[in-house]
């Protein structure tokens, strides 16, 4: 609960580098929080096409030329990701376009508090277990991060809620419900077409 330049608040964002993932706003938000006197490091994991990656690196260099705030890690294998989740103070998810946010669910299952985009379907997945922000607004992202930095109790509460919420999602449940639905459709078809 005590953060310093030697032991900064670790924000983790795992995502491909695409415009709808809002890395530029996230970087601006991290700089805003840092400039308010909060020791913070933003760890970015993910890769993208060369154009997007070049733009991201320029943004990082412009915002953080000394390399104190932004740590671009790049691609990390799936096997290595858990150690990054578990060493984070908070997991950030800033996408504005998803259908089933698997990376968000990984963050939830890791038991770390979540700051998250307020766009659908993220609120349906995370429900009340995170602090939400407008992913296109750096001030909104910064406020969500700062809220969790300032409240250890809220961080603990949200982390527990997110972990519990993640337990609702499993491949076993998905397959059971999918096959049950398909069986129901087949039964209806037989009933209506064979009568």
ABEGO torsion letter per residue (X at the ends): XBBBAABBBBBBBBBBBBAAAGAAAAAAAAAAAAAAGBBBBBBBBEBBBAAAAAAAAAAAAAABAAGAABBBAEBBBAAAAAAAAAABABBBBABABBABBAAAAAAAAAGBBBBBBABOAAAAAAEAABBBBBAABAAAAAAAAAAAAABAAAAAAAAAAAAAAAAABBAAAAAAAAAAAAAAAAAAAAAAAAX
